[in-house]
Amino acid sequence: MAGRGFIHDKLEIKFLILYITARLVEPVPFDTVLDLTLCDDAIDYFDFSECLADLVKTEHLTLSEDGLYAITEKGLRNSHICESSLPYSVRLQCDKNLASCNRKLRRKSQVRAGCEKRENGTYTVALALDDDMGSVMDLRLAMPREDMAKELADRFRKNPERLYSEIMRVLMSSEPGEDDIVE
């Protein structure tokens, strides 16, 4: 063990990893589990890595082909049984860190932007925004250059609500534009 803290052995590290993975909203990579687990000064990288590998071997966690860890039913059962043995202060710190992590994970899954090259040499930028109920906006735009397409996707990721609001404002506007075609 590395420093002073409340977690004193590998079994407690495993309890902590199960506690954390049981509360994540989706599977996460190694680094995310590591960051969340290092909330106690007594945990070091090598003990953590060994405990995480053991939890996969014992089928408390799964490791997907793309390197994402998720808790299993077996892991959930054992997590609920053992969570009270974790120090209260460690659980409080974990809960705070998990809330922040889960907000970022939800946001990441709700905002999607990417670009792909078309046959004619131009690019298509795909922008999507979801909420808890489903799709809010799905927009595809043609861009002449890759750098422009990537810049547009990056800007959308930073503030998708602004684009959505502007589109809604323009579409809901009751004043016709000068170039509108009147039938």
Rosetta blueprint (number, residue, H / E / L):
1 M L
2 A L
3 G L
4 R L
5 G L
6 F L
7 I L
8 H L
9 D L
10 K H
11 L H
12 E H
13 I H
14 K H
15 F H
16 L H
17 I H
18 L H
19 Y H
20 I H
21 T H
22 A H
23 R H
24 L L
25 V L
26 E L
27 P L
28 V E
29 P E
30 F H
31 D H
32 T H
33 V H
34 L H
35 D H
36 L H
37 T H
38 L L
39 C L
40 D L
41 D L
42 A L
43 I L
44 D L
45 Y H
46 F H
47 D H
48 F H
49 S H
50 E H
51 C H
52 L H
53 A H
54 D H
55 L H
56 V H
57 K H
58 T L
59 E L
60 H L
61 L E
62 T E
63 L E
64 S L
65 E L
66 D L
67 G L
68 L E
69 Y E
70 A E
71 I E
72 T L
73 E H
74 K H
75 G H
76 L H
77 R H
78 N H
79 S H
80 H H
81 I H
82 C H
83 E H
84 S H
85 S H
86 L L
87 P L
88 Y H
89 S H
90 V H
91 R H
92 L H
93 Q H
94 C H
95 D H
96 K H
97 N H
98 L H
99 A H
100 S H
101 C H
102 N H
103 R H
104 K H
105 L H
106 R H
107 R H
108 K H
109 S H
110 Q H
111 V E
112 R E
113 A E
114 G E
115 C E
116 E E
117 K E
118 R L
119 E L
120 N L
121 G L
122 T L
123 Y E
124 T E
125 V E
126 A E
127 L E
128 A E
129 L E
130 D E
131 D E
132 D L
133 M L
134 G E
135 S E
136 V E
137 M E
138 D E
139 L E
140 R E
141 L E
142 A E
143 M E
144 P L
145 R L
146 E H
147 D H
148 M H
149 A H
150 K H
151 E H
152 L H
153 A H
154 D H
155 R H
156 F H
157 R H
158 K H
159 N L
160 P H
161 E H
162 R H
163 L H
164 Y H
165 S H
166 E H
167 I H
168 M H
169 R H
170 V H
171 L H
172 M H
173 S L
174 S L
175 E L
176 P L
177 G L
178 E L
179 D L
180 D L
181 I L
182 V L
183 E L
